[in-house]
Amino acid sequence: MSSPNILLLGAPGAGKGTQSRRLTESFGVEHVTTGDALRENKGMDISHLDLEYATPGEYMDAGELVPDPVVNEIVKTALQEADGYVLDGYPRNESQTEYLDSITDLDVVLYLDVGDEELVRRLTGRRVCEDCGATYHVDFDPPEEEGVCDECGGDLYQREDDTEETARERINVYEENTEPVVEYFREKGVLVEVDGEQAPDDVWADVKDAVEANAN
């Protein structure tokens, strides 16, 4: 099998990070995220796009959202340089989806399907040590003693962006923006839906099977 081109979709908390790591290790592909691609290409010359700034870094330094044409250009460069990839975090809207479809051939589009309540449980369960920064999860990776860090004995706390209110807002924003992306690939008949509420090893088995069945 040649190195596959994989698009991985799923809401915050769906397990994309875990499955992306396994995909890169198993299939020898690069993990491409918009965040990493932006950081690695802060100095890219985008003056030909005739926008407000000449590099992506200027948008980032100004605290402004990087416009779609810039994100598109950076993703295009990252995918062209990769010998197979798992793309995670892009596309985020319909115009980005159509652009992606025009610049690359995807072997498989995977969608990790997880219900809202399970997503909230996953997102709100993280706890961080206020002294050393070690992270835990109340369900999946709890400390030996509740509220106490195994590493240094410090107190564990819940970050503000891990509260239920914030988690639900993140999920709502994702669904509002990305549902058209999921529907786009579903209508094309290339979407493979994976039950993301299974145990991680079972999710991986379905993900691996889907890639092997669809990649050339």
C-alpha positions as CSV (number, residue, x, y, z in Angstrom):
1,M,0.0,0.0,0.0
2,S,1.3,3.5,-0.9
3,S,1.2,6.1,1.9
4,P,-2.5,7.0,2.2
5,N,-4.1,10.5,2.3
6,I,-6.5,10.5,5.3
7,L,-8.9,13.2,6.5
8,L,-10.0,12.8,10.1
9,L,-13.1,14.6,11.3
10,G,-14.6,14.8,14.8
11,A,-15.7,17.2,17.5
12,P,-13.4,18.3,20.4
13,G,-13.0,15.3,22.7
14,A,-13.8,12.7,19.9
15,G,-10.3,11.2,20.1
16,K,-8.7,12.6,17.0
17,G,-5.4,13.1,18.7
18,T,-5.2,9.5,19.9
19,Q,-6.2,8.1,16.5
20,S,-3.9,10.5,14.6
21,R,-0.9,9.2,16.5
22,R,-1.8,5.6,15.7
23,L,-2.3,6.4,12.1
24,T,1.0,8.2,11.7
25,E,2.8,5.3,13.4
26,S,1.0,2.5,11.6
27,F,0.9,3.9,8.1
28,G,4.1,6.1,8.1
29,V,2.2,9.3,7.2
30,E,2.6,12.8,8.5
31,H,0.2,14.4,11.0
32,V,-0.9,17.7,9.5
33,T,-2.8,20.2,11.6
34,T,-3.6,23.8,10.8
35,G,-2.0,24.9,14.1
36,D,1.3,23.2,13.4
37,A,1.3,24.3,9.8
38,L,0.7,27.9,10.7
39,R,3.5,27.9,13.3
40,E,5.9,26.3,10.8
41,N,5.1,28.7,8.0
42,K,4.7,32.0,9.9
43,G,7.2,33.7,7.6
44,M,5.6,32.4,4.3
45,D,5.3,35.1,1.6
46,I,1.6,35.6,1.0
47,S,1.9,39.0,-0.7
48,H,0.4,37.6,-3.9
49,L,-2.9,37.1,-2.1
50,D,-3.2,40.9,-1.8
51,L,-4.4,40.8,1.8
52,E,-3.8,43.0,4.8
53,Y,-0.5,41.4,5.8
54,A,2.3,39.8,3.8
55,T,2.9,36.8,6.1
56,P,0.7,34.6,8.3
57,G,2.8,35.5,11.3
58,E,1.7,39.1,11.1
59,Y,-1.9,38.0,11.6
60,M,-0.9,35.8,14.5
61,D,1.2,38.6,16.2
62,A,-1.7,41.0,15.8
63,G,-4.0,38.4,17.5
64,E,-6.2,38.3,14.4
65,L,-7.9,35.3,12.8
66,V,-5.9,34.0,9.9
67,P,-8.2,34.4,6.8
68,D,-9.3,31.3,4.8
69,P,-7.1,32.1,1.8
70,V,-4.0,32.1,4.0
71,V,-4.9,28.9,5.8
72,N,-5.7,27.3,2.4
73,E,-2.3,28.3,1.1
74,I,-0.5,26.9,4.1
75,V,-2.4,23.6,4.1
76,K,-1.8,23.2,0.4
77,T,2.0,23.6,1.0
78,A,2.0,21.1,3.9
79,L,0.1,18.5,1.9
80,Q,2.3,18.9,-1.1
81,E,5.4,18.3,1.0
82,A,4.0,15.2,2.7
83,D,4.3,11.7,1.5
84,G,0.9,10.6,2.8
85,Y,-0.8,12.4,5.6
86,V,-3.6,12.4,8.2
87,L,-5.2,15.9,8.1
88,D,-6.8,17.0,11.4
89,G,-8.4,20.3,12.2
90,Y,-9.1,21.3,8.6
91,P,-11.4,21.9,6.8
92,R,-13.5,23.9,9.2
93,N,-16.2,25.2,6.8
94,E,-17.7,24.6,3.4
95,S,-15.4,26.9,1.4
96,Q,-12.3,25.2,2.9
97,T,-13.9,21.8,2.1
98,E,-14.4,22.7,-1.6
99,Y,-10.8,24.1,-1.7
100,L,-9.4,20.9,-0.2
101,D,-11.3,18.8,-2.7
102,S,-9.7,20.8,-5.5
103,I,-6.1,20.4,-4.4
104,T,-5.7,16.8,-3.2
105,D,-7.0,13.3,-3.6
106,L,-8.3,11.8,-0.4
107,D,-8.1,8.1,0.1
108,V,-10.5,8.0,3.0
109,V,-12.5,10.5,5.1
110,L,-13.0,9.3,8.6
111,Y,-15.6,10.7,11.0
112,L,-15.4,9.9,14.7
113,D,-19.0,10.0,15.8
114,V,-19.4,10.8,19.5
115,G,-22.6,12.0,21.2
116,D,-22.7,15.4,22.9
117,E,-23.0,14.1,26.5
118,E,-20.0,11.8,26.1
119,L,-18.0,14.7,24.6
120,V,-18.8,16.8,27.6
121,R,-17.8,14.0,30.0
122,R,-14.5,13.7,28.2
123,L,-13.8,17.4,28.0
124,T,-14.7,18.3,31.6
125,G,-12.8,15.4,33.2
126,R,-9.3,16.8,32.8
127,R,-7.5,17.9,35.9
128,V,-4.1,19.7,36.0
129,C,-1.6,19.9,38.8
130,E,-1.1,23.5,39.9
131,D,2.5,22.9,40.9
132,C,4.1,20.7,38.1
133,G,1.5,20.8,35.4
134,A,0.9,17.1,35.2
135,T,-2.5,16.2,33.6
136,Y,-5.1,13.6,34.6
137,H,-8.6,12.6,33.7
138,V,-11.1,11.7,36.4
139,D,-12.4,8.7,34.4
140,F,-9.6,7.6,32.0
141,D,-6.4,8.5,33.9
142,P,-7.2,9.3,37.5
143,P,-4.5,10.0,40.2
144,E,-4.0,7.4,42.9
145,E,-5.5,9.8,45.4
146,E,-8.4,12.1,44.3
147,G,-7.3,15.7,43.8
148,V,-3.7,15.0,44.5
149,C,-0.9,14.8,41.9
150,D,1.0,11.5,41.8
151,E,4.1,13.2,40.6
152,C,4.6,16.0,43.2
153,G,1.7,15.9,45.6
154,G,0.3,19.2,44.4
155,D,-3.4,20.0,44.2
156,L,-5.3,19.2,41.0
157,Y,-7.7,21.8,39.5
158,Q,-10.0,22.1,36.6
159,R,-9.0,24.7,34.1
160,E,-11.5,27.3,33.0
161,D,-11.6,26.0,29.5
162,D,-12.5,22.6,30.8
163,T,-15.8,23.6,32.5
164,E,-19.1,22.2,31.2
165,E,-20.2,25.6,29.9
166,T,-17.1,26.1,27.9
167,A,-17.1,22.5,26.7
168,R,-20.7,22.8,25.4
169,E,-19.9,26.1,23.6
170,R,-16.9,24.4,21.9
171,I,-19.1,21.6,20.8
172,N,-21.8,23.9,19.5
173,V,-19.4,26.0,17.5
174,Y,-17.9,22.8,16.0
175,E,-21.2,21.4,15.0
176,E,-22.4,24.7,13.6
177,N,-19.3,25.2,11.4
178,T,-18.4,21.6,10.6
179,E,-21.6,19.8,10.1
180,P,-21.7,21.0,6.4
181,V,-18.2,19.5,6.0
182,V,-19.4,16.1,7.2
183,E,-22.5,16.3,5.0
184,Y,-20.4,17.3,2.0
185,F,-18.3,14.1,2.2
186,R,-21.4,12.0,3.1
187,E,-23.2,13.2,0.0
188,K,-20.1,12.3,-2.1
189,G,-20.3,8.8,-0.7
190,V,-16.7,8.8,0.7
191,L,-17.4,9.3,4.4
192,V,-16.7,6.4,6.8
193,E,-18.4,6.9,10.1
194,V,-16.7,5.3,13.1
195,D,-18.3,4.8,16.5
196,G,-16.0,7.0,18.6
197,E,-17.7,6.0,21.9
198,Q,-16.1,2.5,21.8
199,A,-12.9,1.8,23.8
200,P,-9.9,3.4,22.0
201,D,-8.5,0.0,20.8
202,D,-11.9,-0.8,19.2
203,V,-12.0,2.6,17.6
204,W,-8.5,2.0,16.3
205,A,-9.5,-1.4,14.8
206,D,-12.3,0.3,12.9
207,V,-10.2,3.2,11.8
208,K,-7.4,0.9,10.6
209,D,-9.8,-1.4,8.7
210,A,-11.3,1.6,7.0
211,V,-8.0,3.0,5.8
212,E,-6.8,-0.4,4.6
213,A,-10.1,-1.0,2.7
214,N,-10.0,2.4,1.0
215,A,-6.4,3.2,0.4
216,N,-4.7,2.1,-2.8
